[in-house]
Amino acid sequence: MDVKKLLRRRPDAGPTLPEFDAFGRRRRLGPPKNRGRITLAIGLFVGIYGVIGGRLVMWGAAPTDVASAYAASDQIMAARPDLIDRNGEVLATDIRTASLFAEPRRIIDADEASELLLSVLPDMDPKWLYSRLASKAGFAWLRRELTPGQQQAILDLGIPGIGFRTEKRRFYPGGSTAGFVTGHVNVDNQGTAGMEKYIDDQGYRALQNAGLAVGTDLEPVRLSIDLRVQHILRDELAAAMTRYKAIAVGGVVLDVNTGEVVAMTSLPDYDPNDSKQALDKDRMNRMSAGLYEMGSTFKTFTTAMALDSGKVKLTDSFDASRPIRIGGFTISDFHGKKRVLSVPEVFIYSSNIGTAKEAEAVGIEGHQEFLTRMGLLSRMQTELPEVATPTQPKVWKQINSVTISFGHGVSTTPLQTAVAAATLMNGGRHIPPTFLPRSRAEADALATQVVDPKTSEQMRYLFRLNVADQRGSGKSAEVDGYKVGGKTGTANKVVNGRYSDTAKFNAFLAAFPMDNPRYIVLVVIDEPKREEGKPYATAGWNAAPTVGAVIRRSATLLGVRPDFGDQAKSLLVSY
């Protein structure tokens, strides 16, 4: 026995057991009883982290399109909540669709594969397709959102290296009927316009990006829109656009007591199932994203301002016998009466001279303050993202106040004009518009009293007078049984920096039923032409009858019961 070997140890080590026992047998130095379990555990750890590390290396080394495909796998299968109208009709929903991809490394003959695919998808760029198939990439998208027929036709070709991914695609059953309200999504099913974008901005996109929207049954989002009324509005606007050869039209139906938008659209519109159409500059949401000088509809607010100030009474009169000369400009009336006009006559004859004198009675500061109070000079707050900010003069001078009194010099959105009119019809309470359902109690909590209730009552009288009286500019909007009231507006458009005598922007701002107003209906017609057999192309000859047609078809659907009593005497009383 080698004693030196037995006694060999580190200088700093303590006593050690000898390697051999007293009988010369090699001593077993405490072999662990659990060596097998420890080895298994180590093996599992190494295996798991090896897989994770390998996956990370694969994704890092893969081409960008492959990495993107893995990263987007959850997003393209994310579910979106359905959009439904106030009655439960589906406005937008998810459907499953197939998207085409290639694995170029598995393509045997890129030229032949390109020709075969082009036989099914002839609109694809041949050079682009060939370059994708001939590359050495591991993965390449070729076409998203195929139709079932296209998918089957490509499957029948049997091309190696070509495959499909199932994705979620947004589908809008009504097509363009409510396109500007619903908005649309992009190819990754993310909202980019309208209420689709609003939903994403309220937190859905974060849910989607976190991968928590996959396979989730989301509660549908109910909108304030009534699809039946929406269809009627669009149908009548399309007919008016054709009849009056206009370049564009638009309209809105608004609940005066809740601020709910029941219907809204403008034409030319677009089909959200083909969102590329939205890129056309003519297919814009003119009702909330377009700015216009609203013409004589603004006389509604000037008259209300004058009455609310207490400086003008309904029984007062203004001399409209001569044009007004101010700042080198002449203010005159279209078919003026050239005499003294009472306040109701100023309204129904749409006198520029009389309206300008109403504004002068209030003053410049009071004029600007009143329009601000009515929400006509600031950006409107609502859910729809597409909202324009009104424009006004940087400094208000006398000439500005005069021209703004009859609708020139301030540009605002038609929807804001309708909301301000609702304030004058509902007792003077300003209620922000909404595209979501809102109860009367919820609206009352949001309402701000901005106009005296008596002023509201007087404006209802003037609205009704302008339609019921045969002298009124809005008589062609009359609908038997529904006590319609309103105000026409015909504005000369600015062309090349000057007001045109031929290009007009027409509007009719209406409410019904006037004994207890429930709805505002506003129709705008951009550059209408004179209808054959009619003397003018002004709002009374085109926008007003269009409003009448909308009310005639939709009133019963809105729950307004007709009253065929003596309509003229119900409101035409003396103040």
HELIX and SHEET records of a PDB file:
HELIX    1   1 VAL A    3  LEU A    7  1                                   5    
HELIX    2   2 ARG A   35  ALA A   61  1                                  27    
HELIX    3   3 THR A   64  ALA A   71  1                                   8    
HELIX    4   4 GLN A   75  MET A   77  5                                   3    
HELIX    5   5 PRO A  104  ARG A  106  5                                   3    
HELIX    6   6 ALA A  110  VAL A  120  1                                  11    
HELIX    7   7 PRO A  126  ALA A  134  1                                   9    
HELIX    8   8 PRO A  148  LEU A  157  1                                  10    
HELIX    9   9 GLY A  175  ALA A  178  5                                   4    
HELIX   10  10 GLY A  179  THR A  182  1                                   4    
HELIX   11  11 GLY A  194  ILE A  199  1                                   6    
HELIX   12  12 ASP A  200  TYR A  204  3                                   5    
HELIX   13  13 ARG A  205  ASN A  209  1                                   5    
HELIX   14  14 LEU A  227  ARG A  243  1                                  17    
HELIX   15  15 PRO A  272  LEU A  279  5                                   8    
HELIX   16  16 GLY A  295  PHE A  298  5                                   4    
HELIX   17  17 LYS A  299  SER A  309  1                                  11    
HELIX   18  18 VAL A  343  ILE A  348  1                                   6    
HELIX   19  19 ASN A  352  VAL A  362  1                                  11    
HELIX   20  20 ILE A  364  ARG A  373  1                                  10    
HELIX   21  21 GLN A  398  SER A  405  1                                   8    
HELIX   22  22 PRO A  414  MET A  425  1                                  12    
HELIX   23  23 ARG A  440  LEU A  446  1                                   7    
HELIX   24  24 PRO A  453  ALA A  468  1                                  16    
HELIX   25  25 LYS A  475  ALA A  477  5                                   3    
HELIX   26  26 ALA A  539  TRP A  541  5                                   3    
HELIX   27  27 ALA A  543  SER A  554  1                                  12    
HELIX   28  28 GLN A  567  LEU A  571  1                                   5    
SHEET    1   A 4 ALA A 140  LEU A 146  0                                        
SHEET    2   A 4 VAL A  90  ALA A 102 -1                                        
SHEET    3   A 4 LEU A  83  ILE A  84 -1                                        
SHEET    4   A 4 VAL A 221  ARG A 222  1                                        
SHEET    1   B 3 ALA A 140  LEU A 146  0                                        
SHEET    2   B 3 VAL A  90  ALA A 102 -1                                        
SHEET    3   B 3 ILE A 162  PHE A 171 -1                                        
SHEET    1   C 5 VAL A 261  LEU A 267  0                                        
SHEET    2   C 5 ALA A 248  ASP A 255 -1                                        
SHEET    3   C 5 TYR A 519  ASP A 526 -1                                        
SHEET    4   C 5 ARG A 498  PHE A 512 -1                                        
SHEET    5   C 5 GLY A 485  VAL A 495 -1                                        
SHEET    1   D 2 SER A 317  ASP A 319  0                                        
SHEET    2   D 2 VAL A 340  SER A 342 -1                                        
SHEET    1   E 2 ILE A 324  ILE A 326  0                                        
SHEET    2   E 2 PHE A 329  ILE A 331 -1                                        
SHEET    1   F 2 ARG A 429  HIS A 430  0                                        
SHEET    2   F 2 THR A 448  GLN A 449 -1                                        
END                                                                             
